[in-house]
Amino acid sequence: MATRLMVRRRDLLEASAAAVGIAFSAVSVSTVIAQSRTKTTYIITGFTPGLLDGLARLVAAQMKDYAETIVVETRPGAAGRLAVQAVRAADADGSVMLLAPLGFMTLYPHVYKTLKYEPQDFTPVSIVASSPTLVTVGPKVPGDVRTLADFVAWCRVNPTEATYGTAGVGNTLHFIGAMLGRSAGFAFLHVPYQGNAAIQDLLKGEIASAIMPIGSSLGLVQSGQLRALATTGPRRSSFLPDVPTMAEAGYPSLEDLTRYGFFVPAKTPAETVERLSRAILEALRTNEVKSGMAGMSLEIESISTTAFAQLIGSESERWKAIVQATGFTPTD
């Protein structure tokens, strides 16, 4: 009897230990699963609500497996630099990320005397979208000016009228215009504006042309209110297939795409960066994002994290040469 009782007790103890082990394993697995999904994540953008804010919300809505809640927050100011500084100072745990044009990392170091961040302060995660720049003319320019060659010829004959508007000073739009004037050999006066205000003055005939993202004037071109002369992409835009590229118009050095990408603080763990990259790529495959991007006149674009980092390096060198060639003086 005693032996049988001891066996039963031993069996009971072993069974209890096994049950505890199973329960502990279950807790561990559930803990890992819970930890792999961030509770609240913030996407910071550097401009007032508009295209970038809309893009962030579009992608965030399809990143449900990455975080329970994703908050899109705009931090306008200092041409977007305040947002970059905020992300630089954030915890490097994947809970805060920046969505910004690549120019923040590739151009800004060459146009500002001092930046409170360096590109090395961030890990590039993924590009999500791109858009070519569009050169348009309005009613100030005679109606028989239909091509970029026509416009250049008109500018040479009318030097006091040869103006172009952009969304500010020291951005890629500004330098595309400066390089066009330099390449074509005419004085092209830059008129900077806030946001899309250049398009309004273009329609009024107060400036001759505008160099802006394609989405800012696509509808006006399609309705015939503005004339599109060229886009800066490597190929014709699917939104304006009849409009030649800068290369086709004779200016291959002016090829450029505005790319938008996600960045996190540099010390973010590699596995977190990979998980975030995977979530973004999955979002880009959804029909909601595809149709939403088309509505914003954006092309979906994605490359590996490694290729993204290499692109930033090569683009930084390219813009450094352009800024120097134009004689632009860096500002505060």
Contacts in CASP RR format, 6 or more apart in sequence:
PFRMAT RR
TARGET T0000
AUTHOR 0000-0000-0000
METHOD contacts of the structure
MODEL  1
MATRLMVRRRDLLEASAAAVGIAFSAVSVSTVIAQSRTKTTYIITGFTPG
LLDGLARLVAAQMKDYAETIVVETRPGAAGRLAVQAVRAADADGSVMLLA
PLGFMTLYPHVYKTLKYEPQDFTPVSIVASSPTLVTVGPKVPGDVRTLAD
FVAWCRVNPTEATYGTAGVGNTLHFIGAMLGRSAGFAFLHVPYQGNAAIQ
DLLKGEIASAIMPIGSSLGLVQSGQLRALATTGPRRSSFLPDVPTMAEAG
YPSLEDLTRYGFFVPAKTPAETVERLSRAILEALRTNEVKSGMAGMSLEI
ESISTTAFAQLIGSESERWKAIVQATGFTPTD
36 275 0 8 1.000
37 65 0 8 1.000
37 66 0 8 1.000
37 67 0 8 1.000
37 68 0 8 1.000
38 66 0 8 1.000
38 67 0 8 1.000
38 68 0 8 1.000
38 94 0 8 1.000
38 95 0 8 1.000
39 67 0 8 1.000
39 68 0 8 1.000
39 69 0 8 1.000
40 67 0 8 1.000
40 68 0 8 1.000
40 69 0 8 1.000
40 70 0 8 1.000
40 71 0 8 1.000
40 95 0 8 1.000
41 66 0 8 1.000
41 67 0 8 1.000
41 69 0 8 1.000
41 70 0 8 1.000
41 71 0 8 1.000
41 94 0 8 1.000
41 95 0 8 1.000
41 96 0 8 1.000
41 97 0 8 1.000
42 70 0 8 1.000
42 71 0 8 1.000
42 72 0 8 1.000
42 73 0 8 1.000
42 90 0 8 1.000
42 95 0 8 1.000
42 96 0 8 1.000
42 97 0 8 1.000
43 56 0 8 1.000
43 60 0 8 1.000
43 70 0 8 1.000
43 71 0 8 1.000
43 72 0 8 1.000
43 73 0 8 1.000
43 97 0 8 1.000
43 98 0 8 1.000
43 99 0 8 1.000
43 262 0 8 1.000
44 73 0 8 1.000
44 74 0 8 1.000
44 75 0 8 1.000
44 83 0 8 1.000
44 86 0 8 1.000
44 87 0 8 1.000
44 96 0 8 1.000
44 97 0 8 1.000
44 98 0 8 1.000
44 99 0 8 1.000
45 52 0 8 1.000
45 53 0 8 1.000
45 56 0 8 1.000
45 72 0 8 1.000
45 73 0 8 1.000
45 74 0 8 1.000
45 75 0 8 1.000
45 83 0 8 1.000
45 98 0 8 1.000
45 99 0 8 1.000
45 100 0 8 1.000
46 52 0 8 1.000
46 74 0 8 1.000
46 75 0 8 1.000
46 76 0 8 1.000
46 77 0 8 1.000
46 80 0 8 1.000
46 82 0 8 1.000
46 83 0 8 1.000
46 84 0 8 1.000
46 100 0 8 1.000
47 53 0 8 1.000
47 74 0 8 1.000
47 76 0 8 1.000
47 80 0 8 1.000
48 74 0 8 1.000
48 76 0 8 1.000
49 74 0 8 1.000
51 213 0 8 1.000
51 215 0 8 1.000
51 296 0 8 1.000
51 298 0 8 1.000
52 99 0 8 1.000
52 100 0 8 1.000
52 101 0 8 1.000
52 260 0 8 1.000
53 72 0 8 1.000
53 74 0 8 1.000
54 72 0 8 1.000
54 296 0 8 1.000
55 99 0 8 1.000
55 128 0 8 1.000
55 129 0 8 1.000
55 260 0 8 1.000
55 293 0 8 1.000
55 296 0 8 1.000
55 298 0 8 1.000
56 72 0 8 1.000
56 99 0 8 1.000
57 72 0 8 1.000
58 288 0 8 1.000
58 289 0 8 1.000
58 292 0 8 1.000
58 293 0 8 1.000
58 296 0 8 1.000
59 99 0 8 1.000
59 128 0 8 1.000
59 280 0 8 1.000
59 283 0 8 1.000
59 284 0 8 1.000
59 289 0 8 1.000
60 70 0 8 1.000
60 72 0 8 1.000
60 283 0 8 1.000
61 70 0 8 1.000
61 283 0 8 1.000
61 288 0 8 1.000
62 282 0 8 1.000
62 283 0 8 1.000
62 286 0 8 1.000
62 288 0 8 1.000
62 289 0 8 1.000
63 70 0 8 1.000
63 279 0 8 1.000
63 280 0 8 1.000
63 282 0 8 1.000
63 283 0 8 1.000
65 279 0 8 1.000
65 282 0 8 1.000
66 275 0 8 1.000
66 276 0 8 1.000
66 279 0 8 1.000
74 83 0 8 1.000
75 82 0 8 1.000
75 83 0 8 1.000
75 86 0 8 1.000
76 82 0 8 1.000
76 83 0 8 1.000
77 83 0 8 1.000
79 108 0 8 1.000
79 171 0 8 1.000
80 100 0 8 1.000
80 104 0 8 1.000
81 104 0 8 1.000
81 108 0 8 1.000
81 112 0 8 1.000
81 115 0 8 1.000
81 116 0 8 1.000
81 117 0 8 1.000
83 98 0 8 1.000
83 100 0 8 1.000
84 98 0 8 1.000
84 100 0 8 1.000
84 104 0 8 1.000
84 117 0 8 1.000
85 116 0 8 1.000
85 117 0 8 1.000
86 96 0 8 1.000
87 96 0 8 1.000
87 97 0 8 1.000
87 98 0 8 1.000
87 122 0 8 1.000
87 263 0 8 1.000
87 264 0 8 1.000
87 265 0 8 1.000
88 116 0 8 1.000
88 117 0 8 1.000
88 121 0 8 1.000
88 122 0 8 1.000
88 265 0 8 1.000
90 96 0 8 1.000
90 265 0 8 1.000
91 265 0 8 1.000
92 264 0 8 1.000
92 265 0 8 1.000
92 266 0 8 1.000
92 267 0 8 1.000
92 268 0 8 1.000
92 269 0 8 1.000
93 268 0 8 1.000
93 269 0 8 1.000
93 272 0 8 1.000
94 264 0 8 1.000
94 268 0 8 1.000
94 272 0 8 1.000
94 273 0 8 1.000
94 276 0 8 1.000
96 264 0 8 1.000
96 265 0 8 1.000
97 125 0 8 1.000
97 262 0 8 1.000
97 263 0 8 1.000
97 264 0 8 1.000
97 276 0 8 1.000
98 104 0 8 1.000
98 122 0 8 1.000
98 262 0 8 1.000
98 263 0 8 1.000
98 264 0 8 1.000
99 128 0 8 1.000
99 260 0 8 1.000
99 261 0 8 1.000
99 262 0 8 1.000
100 260 0 8 1.000
100 261 0 8 1.000
100 263 0 8 1.000
101 172 0 8 1.000
101 258 0 8 1.000
101 259 0 8 1.000
101 260 0 8 1.000
101 261 0 8 1.000
102 127 0 8 1.000
102 258 0 8 1.000
102 259 0 8 1.000
102 260 0 8 1.000
102 261 0 8 1.000
102 311 0 8 1.000
102 312 0 8 1.000
102 315 0 8 1.000
103 171 0 8 1.000
103 172 0 8 1.000
103 315 0 8 1.000
103 319 0 8 1.000
105 119 0 8 1.000
105 122 0 8 1.000
105 124 0 8 1.000
105 263 0 8 1.000
105 312 0 8 1.000
105 316 0 8 1.000
106 119 0 8 1.000
106 312 0 8 1.000
106 313 0 8 1.000
106 315 0 8 1.000
106 316 0 8 1.000
106 318 0 8 1.000
106 319 0 8 1.000
107 170 0 8 1.000
107 171 0 8 1.000
107 172 0 8 1.000
107 175 0 8 1.000
107 316 0 8 1.000
107 319 0 8 1.000
107 323 0 8 1.000
108 115 0 8 1.000
109 115 0 8 1.000
109 118 0 8 1.000
109 119 0 8 1.000
109 316 0 8 1.000
109 320 0 8 1.000
110 316 0 8 1.000
110 319 0 8 1.000
110 320 0 8 1.000
110 323 0 8 1.000
110 324 0 8 1.000
110 330 0 8 1.000
111 170 0 8 1.000
111 323 0 8 1.000
111 328 0 8 1.000
111 330 0 8 1.000
111 331 0 8 1.000
112 330 0 8 1.000
112 331 0 8 1.000
112 332 0 8 1.000
113 330 0 8 1.000
113 331 0 8 1.000
113 332 0 8 1.000
114 332 0 8 1.000
119 312 0 8 1.000
119 313 0 8 1.000
119 316 0 8 1.000
120 266 0 8 1.000
121 265 0 8 1.000
121 266 0 8 1.000
122 263 0 8 1.000
122 264 0 8 1.000
122 265 0 8 1.000
122 266 0 8 1.000
123 263 0 8 1.000
123 264 0 8 1.000
123 265 0 8 1.000
123 266 0 8 1.000
123 268 0 8 1.000
123 273 0 8 1.000
123 305 0 8 1.000
124 261 0 8 1.000
124 262 0 8 1.000
124 263 0 8 1.000
124 305 0 8 1.000
124 308 0 8 1.000
124 309 0 8 1.000
124 312 0 8 1.000
125 261 0 8 1.000
125 262 0 8 1.000
125 263 0 8 1.000
125 264 0 8 1.000
125 273 0 8 1.000
125 276 0 8 1.000
125 277 0 8 1.000
125 280 0 8 1.000
125 305 0 8 1.000
125 308 0 8 1.000
126 261 0 8 1.000
126 262 0 8 1.000
126 276 0 8 1.000
126 277 0 8 1.000
126 280 0 8 1.000
126 281 0 8 1.000
126 302 0 8 1.000
126 303 0 8 1.000
126 305 0 8 1.000
126 308 0 8 1.000
127 259 0 8 1.000
127 260 0 8 1.000
127 261 0 8 1.000
127 301 0 8 1.000
127 302 0 8 1.000
127 303 0 8 1.000
127 308 0 8 1.000
127 311 0 8 1.000
128 260 0 8 1.000
128 261 0 8 1.000
128 262 0 8 1.000
128 280 0 8 1.000
128 284 0 8 1.000
128 300 0 8 1.000
128 301 0 8 1.000
128 302 0 8 1.000
129 259 0 8 1.000
129 260 0 8 1.000
129 261 0 8 1.000
129 293 0 8 1.000
129 296 0 8 1.000
129 298 0 8 1.000
129 299 0 8 1.000
129 300 0 8 1.000
129 301 0 8 1.000
130 257 0 8 1.000
130 258 0 8 1.000
130 259 0 8 1.000
130 260 0 8 1.000
130 298 0 8 1.000
130 299 0 8 1.000
130 301 0 8 1.000
131 213 0 8 1.000
131 214 0 8 1.000
131 215 0 8 1.000
131 257 0 8 1.000
131 258 0 8 1.000
131 297 0 8 1.000
131 298 0 8 1.000
131 299 0 8 1.000
132 214 0 8 1.000
132 231 0 8 1.000
132 232 0 8 1.000
132 233 0 8 1.000
132 237 0 8 1.000
132 245 0 8 1.000
132 256 0 8 1.000
132 257 0 8 1.000
132 258 0 8 1.000
133 172 0 8 1.000
133 173 0 8 1.000
133 176 0 8 1.000
133 211 0 8 1.000
133 212 0 8 1.000
133 213 0 8 1.000
133 214 0 8 1.000
133 231 0 8 1.000
133 232 0 8 1.000
133 233 0 8 1.000
133 256 0 8 1.000
133 258 0 8 1.000
134 211 0 8 1.000
134 212 0 8 1.000
134 213 0 8 1.000
134 214 0 8 1.000
134 215 0 8 1.000
134 216 0 8 1.000
134 217 0 8 1.000
134 218 0 8 1.000
134 221 0 8 1.000
134 228 0 8 1.000
134 230 0 8 1.000
134 231 0 8 1.000
134 232 0 8 1.000
134 237 0 8 1.000
134 240 0 8 1.000
134 243 0 8 1.000
135 148 0 8 1.000
135 151 0 8 1.000
135 164 0 8 1.000
135 180 0 8 1.000
135 209 0 8 1.000
135 210 0 8 1.000
135 211 0 8 1.000
135 228 0 8 1.000
135 229 0 8 1.000
135 230 0 8 1.000
135 231 0 8 1.000
135 232 0 8 1.000
135 246 0 8 1.000
136 202 0 8 1.000
136 209 0 8 1.000
136 210 0 8 1.000
136 212 0 8 1.000
136 217 0 8 1.000
136 220 0 8 1.000
136 221 0 8 1.000
136 226 0 8 1.000
136 227 0 8 1.000
136 228 0 8 1.000
136 229 0 8 1.000
137 145 0 8 1.000
137 151 0 8 1.000
137 202 0 8 1.000
137 208 0 8 1.000
137 209 0 8 1.000
137 226 0 8 1.000
137 227 0 8 1.000
137 229 0 8 1.000
138 202 0 8 1.000
138 203 0 8 1.000
138 205 0 8 1.000
138 208 0 8 1.000
138 209 0 8 1.000
138 225 0 8 1.000
138 226 0 8 1.000
138 227 0 8 1.000
139 203 0 8 1.000
139 204 0 8 1.000
139 205 0 8 1.000
140 161 0 8 1.000
140 202 0 8 1.000
140 205 0 8 1.000
140 206 0 8 1.000
140 207 0 8 1.000
140 208 0 8 1.000
141 151 0 8 1.000
141 154 0 8 1.000
141 208 0 8 1.000
141 209 0 8 1.000
141 227 0 8 1.000
142 154 0 8 1.000
143 227 0 8 1.000
144 150 0 8 1.000
145 151 0 8 1.000
145 154 0 8 1.000
145 227 0 8 1.000
146 227 0 8 1.000
146 229 0 8 1.000
147 229 0 8 1.000
147 244 0 8 1.000
147 249 0 8 1.000
148 229 0 8 1.000
148 230 0 8 1.000
148 244 0 8 1.000
148 246 0 8 1.000
148 249 0 8 1.000
148 250 0 8 1.000
148 251 0 8 1.000
149 249 0 8 1.000
151 209 0 8 1.000
151 229 0 8 1.000
152 184 0 8 1.000
152 186 0 8 1.000
154 162 0 8 1.000
155 161 0 8 1.000
155 162 0 8 1.000
155 181 0 8 1.000
155 184 0 8 1.000
155 186 0 8 1.000
155 187 0 8 1.000
155 188 0 8 1.000
155 208 0 8 1.000
156 162 0 8 1.000
156 185 0 8 1.000
156 186 0 8 1.000
159 186 0 8 1.000
159 187 0 8 1.000
161 208 0 8 1.000
162 186 0 8 1.000
162 187 0 8 1.000
162 188 0 8 1.000
162 189 0 8 1.000
162 208 0 8 1.000
163 188 0 8 1.000
163 189 0 8 1.000
163 190 0 8 1.000
163 191 0 8 1.000
163 207 0 8 1.000
163 208 0 8 1.000
163 209 0 8 1.000
164 177 0 8 1.000
164 188 0 8 1.000
164 189 0 8 1.000
164 190 0 8 1.000
164 191 0 8 1.000
164 207 0 8 1.000
164 208 0 8 1.000
164 209 0 8 1.000
164 210 0 8 1.000
164 211 0 8 1.000
165 190 0 8 1.000
165 191 0 8 1.000
165 192 0 8 1.000
165 193 0 8 1.000
165 198 0 8 1.000
165 201 0 8 1.000
165 202 0 8 1.000
165 207 0 8 1.000
165 209 0 8 1.000
165 210 0 8 1.000
165 211 0 8 1.000
165 212 0 8 1.000
166 173 0 8 1.000
166 174 0 8 1.000
166 177 0 8 1.000
166 190 0 8 1.000
166 191 0 8 1.000
166 192 0 8 1.000
166 193 0 8 1.000
166 198 0 8 1.000
166 210 0 8 1.000
166 211 0 8 1.000
166 212 0 8 1.000
167 173 0 8 1.000
167 192 0 8 1.000
167 193 0 8 1.000
167 194 0 8 1.000
167 195 0 8 1.000
167 196 0 8 1.000
167 198 0 8 1.000
167 212 0 8 1.000
168 174 0 8 1.000
168 192 0 8 1.000
168 193 0 8 1.000
168 194 0 8 1.000
168 195 0 8 1.000
169 190 0 8 1.000
169 192 0 8 1.000
169 331 0 8 1.000
170 328 0 8 1.000
170 331 0 8 1.000
172 256 0 8 1.000
172 258 0 8 1.000
172 319 0 8 1.000
173 211 0 8 1.000
173 212 0 8 1.000
173 213 0 8 1.000
174 190 0 8 1.000
174 192 0 8 1.000
175 319 0 8 1.000
175 322 0 8 1.000
175 323 0 8 1.000
175 326 0 8 1.000
175 328 0 8 1.000
176 211 0 8 1.000
176 232 0 8 1.000
176 254 0 8 1.000
176 256 0 8 1.000
177 188 0 8 1.000
177 190 0 8 1.000
177 211 0 8 1.000
178 188 0 8 1.000
178 190 0 8 1.000
178 326 0 8 1.000
178 328 0 8 1.000
179 253 0 8 1.000
179 254 0 8 1.000
179 322 0 8 1.000
179 325 0 8 1.000
179 326 0 8 1.000
180 188 0 8 1.000
180 211 0 8 1.000
180 251 0 8 1.000
180 254 0 8 1.000
181 187 0 8 1.000
181 188 0 8 1.000
182 325 0 8 1.000
182 326 0 8 1.000
183 251 0 8 1.000
183 253 0 8 1.000
183 254 0 8 1.000
184 251 0 8 1.000
191 198 0 8 1.000
191 201 0 8 1.000
191 207 0 8 1.000
193 201 0 8 1.000
196 212 0 8 1.000
196 216 0 8 1.000
198 207 0 8 1.000
198 210 0 8 1.000
198 212 0 8 1.000
199 210 0 8 1.000
199 212 0 8 1.000
199 216 0 8 1.000
199 217 0 8 1.000
199 220 0 8 1.000
199 226 0 8 1.000
201 207 0 8 1.000
202 209 0 8 1.000
202 210 0 8 1.000
202 217 0 8 1.000
202 226 0 8 1.000
203 220 0 8 1.000
203 225 0 8 1.000
203 226 0 8 1.000
209 229 0 8 1.000
210 216 0 8 1.000
210 217 0 8 1.000
213 258 0 8 1.000
213 297 0 8 1.000
214 231 0 8 1.000
214 237 0 8 1.000
214 239 0 8 1.000
214 240 0 8 1.000
214 297 0 8 1.000
215 239 0 8 1.000
215 296 0 8 1.000
215 297 0 8 1.000
217 226 0 8 1.000
217 228 0 8 1.000
218 239 0 8 1.000
218 240 0 8 1.000
218 297 0 8 1.000
220 226 0 8 1.000
221 227 0 8 1.000
221 228 0 8 1.000
221 240 0 8 1.000
221 243 0 8 1.000
228 240 0 8 1.000
228 243 0 8 1.000
229 243 0 8 1.000
229 249 0 8 1.000
230 243 0 8 1.000
230 244 0 8 1.000
230 245 0 8 1.000
230 246 0 8 1.000
230 248 0 8 1.000
230 249 0 8 1.000
230 251 0 8 1.000
231 237 0 8 1.000
231 240 0 8 1.000
231 243 0 8 1.000
231 244 0 8 1.000
231 245 0 8 1.000
231 246 0 8 1.000
232 245 0 8 1.000
232 246 0 8 1.000
232 254 0 8 1.000
232 255 0 8 1.000
232 256 0 8 1.000
232 257 0 8 1.000
233 245 0 8 1.000
233 246 0 8 1.000
233 255 0 8 1.000
233 256 0 8 1.000
233 257 0 8 1.000
234 245 0 8 1.000
234 247 0 8 1.000
234 255 0 8 1.000
234 257 0 8 1.000
235 245 0 8 1.000
236 242 0 8 1.000
236 243 0 8 1.000
236 244 0 8 1.000
236 245 0 8 1.000
236 248 0 8 1.000
237 243 0 8 1.000
238 299 0 8 1.000
239 297 0 8 1.000
245 255 0 8 1.000
246 252 0 8 1.000
246 254 0 8 1.000
246 255 0 8 1.000
247 254 0 8 1.000
247 255 0 8 1.000
259 301 0 8 1.000
259 311 0 8 1.000
260 298 0 8 1.000
261 308 0 8 1.000
262 276 0 8 1.000
262 280 0 8 1.000
264 272 0 8 1.000
264 273 0 8 1.000
264 276 0 8 1.000
273 305 0 8 1.000
274 305 0 8 1.000
277 305 0 8 1.000
280 302 0 8 1.000
281 302 0 8 1.000
283 289 0 8 1.000
284 290 0 8 1.000
284 300 0 8 1.000
284 302 0 8 1.000
289 300 0 8 1.000
290 300 0 8 1.000
293 299 0 8 1.000
293 300 0 8 1.000
303 311 0 8 1.000
323 330 0 8 1.000
END
